Amino acid sequence: MMNAKELKKAIEDNVKVLYRKTIDEASKEQVFYALSYAIKDTIIDEWINTHKAYDKQDAKILYYLSMEFLIGRALGNNIINLGARKEVSQVLEELGFDLTDIEDQESDPALGNGGLGRLAACFLDSLATLNYPAYGCGIRYHYGMFKQKIENGYQKEVPDDWIKNGYPFEIKRSEYSYIVKFGGNVRVDNVNGKEKFIQENYGSVKAIPYDMPVLGYENGMVNSLRIWDAEAITNFSLEQFDKGDYQKALEQENLAKTLVEVLYPNDNHYAGKELRLKQQYFFISASLQRALDKFKSTHSDIHMLPEKVVFQLNDTHPTVAIPELMRLLLDEEGLNWDEAWDITSRCMAYTNHTIMSEALEKWPIDLFKSLLPRVYQIVEEINRRFVVQIRDRYPNNAAEKEKKMAILYDGQVRMAYMAIIAGFSVNGVAKLHTQILEHQELKDFYEMMPEKFNNKTNGITQRRFLVHANPLLTDWITKKLGSDKFITDLPQLSGLKQYLNDDKSLEEFMEIKYQNKLRLVKYIKEHNGIDVDPNSIFDVQVKRLHEYKRQLLNILHVMYLYNKLKNDDNFDMYPRTFIFGAKAAAGYRRAKQTIKLINSVADVINNDKSINGKIKVVFIEDYKVSNAEIIFAAADVSEQISTASKEASGTGNMKFMLNGAPTLGTMDGANVEIVEEVGRDNAFIFGLSSDEVIAYENNGGYDPMTIFNSDTEIRTVLMQLVNGFYSPNNTEEFREIYDSLLKKQGNDRADVYFILKDFRSYAKAHDEVEKAYKDKKRWAKMALTQTANAGKFSSDRTIEEYVRDIWHLTKLRLDNAK
Ligand code: GL7
C-alpha cells in the first residue's frame, strides 16, 4: 500500500487525468473514480504476483462455478482488506471529503439474487484471506438485480445499469477469449477407425472475460473473480467458425447482445427459459476451456487434471459443466469414455442450496437437445450407463428406482441428479438441510452412494459484515480483546464472554447498538421520510420476499398487535419498529401483493396518532448489500421465521447474530446451529419443527379453517384483509392472500406454509422478546451473547471445511506477503 503522501498525489493526479480538474473542483463521484483507480494501482502488483505464485508452485486451483456473485461494493471492502481504512479516511479528509460519502458513489454490483449469490461472494473473500488459489467464474450481466422503487405501495422494477459509467475494479482480458457454440447438428466422421463427433451448422458467440481482484485480508493475496461477457464474432472468424452467411451473422450478433444482458431475478425458483440455459452453457463452456488451457500450459498429461483442478458447482445452475468437460476430454483431447469419466467425476463437486421443488432445474429434453446437440449425446450416454448400474443393483425394483433417479425421465433432463451421479461430493449447507437431503429429498441417492454426502454449514465474512458494516463495534471488540485477530479468526470472539457480567461493558455494547440505530434512523428518514424512534425495539426482517420465508406471518402479527392496541384498554406494549426489506421476483404475484400489504399496513398504522407511535412499520426500499450492512448493525431482533424445513440455511441470520441481535425464529436451516451456540435461553424459538411440517405434508391433517373458526383475534385480522380496513379503495386488493390462507388453491393445500398454525406460538415468542427487552441488563447480556458466540459462522470456517473434505487445496506462499 502506498503511503499517505503518495495516495494523496495519486488521487489528485487521477482527477486531473480523468477529468481535467483540480481536486477542489472535483465532484464526489469523480473522487470515487480517482480513489478507486489509485487503489487498483496499489493492488496490481500483488495481483500479478499472486498469479505468478500459482504457476511457480504448481498450485491446485479451485474454480467456483456460479451464476451469481452478489459482491456488493468493492471500494470500502478493498480498503479494509488492504488494512488502510484509517489512512485513506485521513487522506480524504485532508482533501475535503468523507470516505463513507465517497463509497456511496459506487454502484452496488448486484450480480446475484440473495443468499446463494452472496455466499459465493463471501467464499471468495475467505479463499483469498486464507491463501487458497481460486477463481470465481460467472457472468458479467449488463443489468444486475433490478432496483426496487415503491410507488403507491407497489414494487416497481427499475433496470440496474451498474456499468453505465464504467466500473473501476475490472480488467478486460481479451487475450483469453473463447468461442461458444449453440445449436446445429452433430456429424459423425470416421477417422482411422475411430468415431469423431463434429458439431456443424451452429451459431456461436465470443466469450470475453473480465477479471475483478479479490483481496485477502492483509496478506498480499489477490485472487480473481472472472466474469464472462459476450460479443458477436466478427467477420474474420465468422468464416473460420461458421462458414457464415449474412442471416447467421445477424442472428449471432443478436445472441451476443441478449445472452448476458440480464440476471434472472428469481430466487429459489426455476423458470425454465431457453435463454437461461444458454447463459449457463455460455459461461461454463468458456470457463472450462480456459481452465483446461491454463492447466495444459504447464502440464503435459491431462490425466493429472484432478490433482490440479477442482470445480465446485454452486447449485445445479452450472451442472452442464459435467457433460461439457466430458465433451472437451472426449472430442478435443481424444480420451476414451472411461478415462474422461474418471477425470470428470474426480473434478466435480456439487452443493445443493434448496429443497424447494420449484427450484429444481429440469430442462425439457427437446430444448436441451436442440440447443446443445453434442452435449446432449453425452448426457444420454451418462444416463444410459447409470441406468445399467441401477438395474444391476436393484434388479427387483429397477423401474421404480429409475423413475426416482435417472437423469433423463419423463421428457426431462434432471440436472441435480446428473450432478450427484457424476460428482464426487454432494453437500448441503446446514446440518438440518443435509439431513433432510439424506433422509427425504435425495434418500435414494444417499442409500446408493452415502460416501458422497457431507454437510458444510454456511458462513459469512466478518470483514464485510462486521469490520466494514460496524466500525464502532469492531473498535470496541479490538479494545476488549486486546487484539484484532478476530478479523481472521472469528472464534476469538468468545473472549468477549468474560464481559457478560460486567455492567460497564454491557452498557458500552448497547451504546454502540444505539449509535448504529441512529445511523439507520437517519437512513430511513432520508430514504423513506419516516421518523423512527431509536429507543423502540428494532425488529427486522430483511431477505428476499418469498412465501416460505413468511413475511406474511410477520405483517399479520403486526396487524394483530395494532388491533390489540386499539381495542383492548388493558393492553400496552413497548414501542416497536417493524422493519422490512425485500425484493420480489418481477413475476411473483403473491410476493408482490405481500409488499403492497406491508406498505398498506404501514400507511394506516404510521398515521394513527392515537397509538402514540407504539408501532411503526417501515419498508426499506431497494434492499441490497450496501444498506444491509447498515441494517444488520442496527437491529435488535432478527426475524428468521421460515416454515421449518424450507430454508436450507439462511445467512442473514448469521449477520444479525454477529452484530448482536438475538434470533426470533423457527428451528430451520442454520437457526438450529445458532441456537446450539447461544443456548435456547438466548433465542426466541417458535413454531412447528421440520419433522412436524414434513409429517403434515406427507399425511395431511392440517386444516387452517379450524383455527379461523375458533380464534377470534386471528379471524379479525384475516377479515381485515377483505373488508377494506387496509385498502379502503379496493376491498379486493388482498383477497388472494386471504384465499391462500383458507382455501385450497388448485393442487395446493390451504395455507401451504403453516402461517395460521404457527401464528399463536409466534405471538407468544414476541411477548417473550418484549419481556426480555424491558429488562435492559438481561437484554444487553443476551445481545452480547450473540456476538460472543458467532465464531462458528465465519465463512473462513466453512472454507477450511471445504478444503479439508472436498477441495484439498494447499495454501499459496507469497514471497512479498506482508
Ligand atoms: C439458498 C437458500 O434458500 C438459503 O437458505 C441459503 O442460505 C443459500 C446459500 O446456501 O442458498 N438457496 C437458493 O436457491 N437461494 C438461496 O439463497 C436463492
Boltz pocket constraint, residues with backbone or C-beta under 6 A from the ligand:
constraints:
  - pocket:
      binder: B
      contacts: [[A, 113], [A, 114], [A, 115], [A, 116], [A, 117], [A, 119], [A, 266], [A, 267], [A, 268], [A, 269], [A, 315], [A, 352], [A, 353], [A, 354], [A, 359], [A, 429], [A, 458], [A, 646], [A, 647], [A, 648], [A, 649], [A, 650], [A, 651], [A, 669]]
      max_distance: 6.0
